[in-house]
Amino acid sequence: MGESGGAGGGGNWGKPFMGLLGVLDSLLSIFVFAPLVVFYWRGCWQLMDTYLFPENKLYSTFTSLGIGVLSGLLFCLIQGPLTSLCDHSRRPILHLLISRLYTLIYCVCVVNHWRGVWNVWDFYTGTSWQSGATSFGIGLLALALTRGLKNILAPPFLVVPDHPVGYFSVPTLFQAEKERCGYFLLDTVFTVVVTGSLVVFVWRGAWVFLDAMLFPTQIIYSAWGSMAVGMTVTMLSFLAQLMIVPCFRHIHKGLGKILIEDAYHTICFLGCVNVWRGVWFLLNIYLMPELQTVSNFLTAIAGQIVLMCFYTANSILVRGAVMDGAGEGTKGIVFPTHYLRFFYKNKKLEEQQRSNMWMQGEGGQKISGISAPLEATVVGKANGVYDMRGYGDGHSFSGGYNDAYNNLTTGEEGRVGPANTTFQSQGASEARPVPAPASSSAGRTYHGEDQSETHF
């Protein structure tokens, strides 16, 4: 935020105030949102164990896998029609109903995908430390080679507000143009089946390795040990942003940048998986262990409802994928944990626009809220900084060089971020971005927003 104030802050106290909000966002993410997400996953996963063909583990496993993969492909393919049908500006009630139903269904489907892949490994390789190390190594190496390693991160390292803009968007790894149906279908299949499953490989490997090595015969010590390690690594990872971000400010592209980002994200992941494992095991130990089914229902329902009340239920979802090193400078290293900052910026931008319209006198247009491009800009930053198509996806750490209507914006030092041309059609312009969601209208003007960052 510049010292002149504007949308992000007021006068000379703008940066300190946004810094304070950044600290509060980090604390909320670590101590509130992440545990609630684990509440839901733990309850839903163990309810699947109880009710989805419990007498036949193999049948249950492949049923979960089928539900997860097919639903993941479906939600990716229908994101455009859903966005058009549930346009919040034209059909707010329909959008509210469909979006909440979408989240409820998609959450169950994502958990089933993970459960299916996880249990396939358990069924065919066992749960020894060797199996865990193999799963972890294969997943980590394959994701690094396909430039999808940052997708292993989860809360507390990201928070996804439930905002209408881009609500149904599911980014694909190579950002193939939707107009080229064949390439887009291949990209979708690769994103869901390959990248999504490799992320589970990494998580399952680390989790099983910890089960085998961290007090394997003392479940209470193991749970508290994971919590201690996870919280320590997580807090240090957030504090490290204060040193890492300035170093990355002038690094543009290149293999070195990708390798450093991957190493940093891997360390963050070790904190993340330990936090999840610690919360999960502590719930199993202390929350009505004699009534396990009731306990599972309680955590699944409570996690979902409370996150919806906090306007962050989309943090439960694992959808789509983003590419390592896609953004310049700090775009790939700053954690997308905007929550209080998101609402504050949204409010300030709305007030600023109303003030500007008032100054135009009677000729000014009456507005009912923040303009769509501005709204898309702010929600994209809150949802994790734009992917290169110009809208927040919830798990994206890449550069935000396009607004929601495909108008190019400049990043640090006035540079224009290039579009990913992997699947662009022959003769496509170098500066031409991949199309925005179906709800985006062509020809709208971009209203600039302060692009400076608040870290922590």
N, C-alpha and C positions, 0 to 999 in steps of 0.2 A: 504494500500500500504506500503510495506516495505521501509525502508530508503535506501535500495540498489537500489531503482528505479525499473527497470523491466517494465512490461507491463503497470502498472497503474500509474507510475509517474517517475520523474527523480531525483535521489539523495535525499538529505535531505529535499527538498521542495516538495516531492511527496505527503505526507499527507496533508499539508496545501493547496496545489493546488487542490487536490481532494475534500477537505473540501469546498473550494470556489465554485467548480463546483456543489457540493451538495447543497449549499445555492442557487445558480442560478437555479438549477433544481427545487427546492422547490418553488421558486418565479414564475418560468415559469408555473409550475403545477397549482398554486393557481390563478394567475392573467391572464394567457393566455389559457392554455389547458382546464381547467375546464369550464370557460365561453363558449368556443367554443363548447365543448361537449353539454352543456345546450342549446346553440343556435340550434344545430341539433335536439335534442330531442323535444324541444318546437315547432319548425317548423313542424317536421314530425308528432308529436302527434296531433297537432291542424289541420293539413291537413287531417288526418284520420277522425277527427270529422266533417270536412267540406264535404268530398267526399265519405266516406265509409258508405253508407246507412244512410244519416243524418235524413231521415224521420222516421226511425225505430231504436231507440236507442238500444233496446234489440238485434235485429238482427245484428246491427253494432258491439255490444259488443262481441257476440259469434263468429262472423266472425273473428274479431281480435284475439280472444282467439284461435280459430282453426288454423289460419295462424301462430301464434306465437309458439304454442306447436308442431304442425307437422313439421314446419321448424326447430325448435330447435332439435328435434329428428333426422331429416334428416341430418343436418349439423354435428351432433355428429357421426352418423353412417358412413358418407362418408369421414371423415377426413383422413383415411388411403389411400383410392384410390385417393383422391385429392392431397395428398402429393406426392404419387408416380407419378401421371400423370404430375404434375406441378413441377417437380424437377428443382429448380433454376439453379443448376450447369449444367444441360443438356439442359434445355429448358427455358432460361431466358425470352424470349419474351412472350412465352405462360404463364409463371408464372406471369409476370407483368400484362397481360390482365386478366387472370382468378382471380388473387388475388384482383385486384381492383373491378371487377364485384362481387366477393364474398363479399367484404366489403359493397358495395352499397346495395346488396340484403339482407344480414344478418342484417344490421342496421335497415332496415324497418321491418324485421321480429321480431327483439327483441323489438322494440317499440310497435308493435302490441301485442306481448305477455303481456307486462306490461299493456298496455291499456285495454286489455281484462280482466285480473285479477282485475285490479283497478276498472273498471266500473261494474263488477259483484258485488263487495262489495257495490259500490254506489247505484246500482239499487235495491238491496235487503235489505240494512241496512240504507240507507240514508247517509247524510254527517254531522251528529252531532258529537260533541266531544266524546260522548259515543261510536259511531261507530268507530271513529279513535282510541280511546284507546283500544277497543276490538281487532281491526285488528293488532295494534302494539303489544299488549301483546301476542296474539296467535302466531304471526310470530316470535317474539323474543324468546319466550319460546321454541317453536318447533325447531328453528334453534340451540338454545343452547343445547337442548337434542340430536340432531342429529350431533352436532359438525360442524355446517356449518355457524356459526354466522359471521365470518370474510367476508363472501360473500356479506354483506350489504354495504361494502365500495365501493366507486366510485371516479372518479376524484373530487377533487384534491389530493386524497390520493393514486392514482396510475396513471401511464402513461405507455402506451403500444406502443413502436416503431413498425413501419411497416417493420419488418425485415423478409427476406425469411425463415430463420430457424424457424420451428414450426409455420408458419403462419396459417395453417389450423387446428392446434391442439385444441381440446376441452376437457379439463380434466373432468373426472367424479369423484364424491365425494369419492367413495370407491376404485377407481383405479383398477377396475376389469380387468383381463387379456382379451384381445381381442380374444384369442384363445378359451376361454370358452364362446361361443356365448350367451348361456342362461343367465349367470351371467352378462356378459357385457351389454346385452340388458336391464336387470332389473336395473343395475346401471345407465344406460343412462336414462331410464324412470324416475327413482327416482330423478336423478340430474335435469332434465329439468322440470318435472311436479311438483315434491314436493319442492325440494330446491329452484328452480328458482321462483316458485310461492310464497313461504314463504318470500323470499326477497322482493317481491312486497308488501306482507302484511305489512311488517315493514315500508317500505317507504310510502305506502299509509296511514297507521295509523298515522305516525308522521306528514305528510303533512296535512291531514284533521284536526288533533288536532290543529295544528298551525293556520289553516284557521278559526277555531271556537274560538280560545282563543287569538290570537295576533291581536288586533285592527280589529275585524271582519267587522266593518262597515266603516273602513277607509283603503281602499286598498293601498293607497300610503304609509301611515304610516306602514302598515303591511309588504309591500315589503321592505322598507328601514330598518325596524326593523329586518327582517330576514337576510338581508345583514349584518347588524351590528353584530348580534349574531353569524351568520355563520362565518364571517371573524375572529372574536375574538376567537371563539372556535378552528377554524382551525389553526390559527397562534400559539395559545397556545399548540395545539396538536403536531405541528411540533417541537416547542421548547422543549416540554416535552421529545422528543426523546433523547435529550442530557443527561437527567437524567435516563430515563427508560432503555435505551440500556445497559449502564454499569451494571445495576442491574441484567439484564437478561442474561448477558454473561455466567454465570456459572450455570444457571438453565437448567436442561436437559429436563425432561418430568414430567408429573404428573398433577393431578387435579388442584392443586393450580396455576400452570402456565397457564393452560387453562382458569381458572376463571379470572385471572388478565388480560390476553389477551382479553377475551371477554368484560370485563368492559372497558378497554381502547378503544377497537374498537367501543363500543357503544357510548362512549363520542365523538370519532372522527366522528361517523355517525351523531350525532346531529349537529355538525358543517357542515358536508357535505350536509345534507338535507336542512338546512337553506340557505346555499350558493346557491344551486340549485333553491330553491323556490324564493329567492330574485332576482336572475338574470332573472328567468322566468317571474315573475310578472312585473319587471321593463321593460322588453321588451314589454310586453302587454300594459303597460301604456304609454311608450314614443316612441316606434318604430312604426310609422304610425298606430295609433289605429283606424283611420277611414278607413284604407285599410288593414284589418286584414289578408285576404288571401294572399295579396302581401307580407305583413310582414312575414307571416309564410314561404312562399316560399323563401324569402330572407335569413332568418336565417338558414333554413335547408340546402340550397345550399351553402351559405357562410361558415357555420360551417364545412360541409363535405369537401369542396374544400381547405379551409385554413388548416385544419388538415392533409389532404393528402399532401399539400405542406410542412408542418412541419414533414411529415413522421410519423404521430401519429394517423391516422384515426381509427386504431383498438382500441383506447381509448374509442370510442363511444360504442363498443360492450359490452354486458354482456353475457358471454358464459361460460358454465361449472361451476364447483364448486371445492373448495378445503376444506380440513378438518382442523378444529381448532387443534392447538397443534401438527401438523405433524412434525415440525422441531424443532431441539434442539437449546438451547441458544436464540440468538437474531433473529433467522430466521423467527419467526412468528410475530415480532413486528416492524421490519424496513419497512418503506413505500417504495414500488417499484416505485419510481419516477425518475429512471435513464433515462436521456435524453442526456444532454451534456456529462455526464460521459460515457454513452454507446458509443457514437461516438468517444470520446477520447480514451477509452480503446481499441476499435476496431482498431483504427489507430495505437496505440502503439504496439498492439499485431502483427499486420501485419508487422510493421517495424522491430520488434524483430525477427520474423520468417525469414524475408528476410536477416537480418544480420547474423543469424545463418546459413542459407543456403550458404551465400557468404563465410563464414569462412570455409566451407567444401571444397572449391576449385571447380575444374572442375567436381568432382564427385557428387557435390550437384545437386539436382533436381531444375529445373526451376519452380517457382511458380507464379501464377497469382494473388494470394491474400491469405488471411488468411485461414488456414486449417479449414476443416469443424468442427472437434471437438472443436477447440478453438473458432470458430465463434459461435457454439451452446452454449458454456459455457458463453460467454460474452452476447449474446442476452438473454439467460435464466435469467441472473442476471438483465439485463435491464428490462425484461418483468415481473419482480416481484419476483425474486428468484425462483429456480426450484420447481416444484412439485416433489413428490418422484419418478416419472417415468423418470425424467431427462431432461425435457424441459420446458421452460417458457410458461405459459399459459395466461399471461396478468393479471390475478387476483390472482396469487398464492403468498402466503407468506410463504410457507413451505420450508423445508430444501433442500439444493442443494447438495446432496451426490452422485448423479449419473451424468455422462456426457451424451451427446446426443446419445452415442452408448452403453449405459448400462455398462460402466466400472465404478466400484465403486471408489469414491474418498473419502478422509477423510475430516471431518469437523474440528471443533475446537478441539484442543488438540489431534488430530490424531484419533478421534472416527469415526467409520463407521456408517452411518445412516442406520437403518434397513428398509427393504421394508415393505410396507403395505401388510399383508398376509390375509386380509379379504376374498378375493376371489381367492387366489392362489390354484393351484391344489395340490392334495395329494402328499406329498413327495417333495414338492418344497424346494429348498435350502433356508436357512434363509437369506442368503446374496443376493439371486437372485432378481433383481429388476423386476418390471412389464415391459413388452416390450416397447421399444421406438417407435416413429413414423415409418411408413412404409419406409420412405426414409433413415432411419438409417442403416448403413452397419455394419455387425458383424465383429469383429476381428480387428477393428481399434484401434490404441493406443491412450491413453489420454495424451494430452499435458497440464501440470499443469498450473494453473493460480493462482495468488495471491488471496486468499479468504478473506482477511481482508476487513472490511466494512467502508464505509464513511456515516455517519449519518447526518440527518437534513431534 
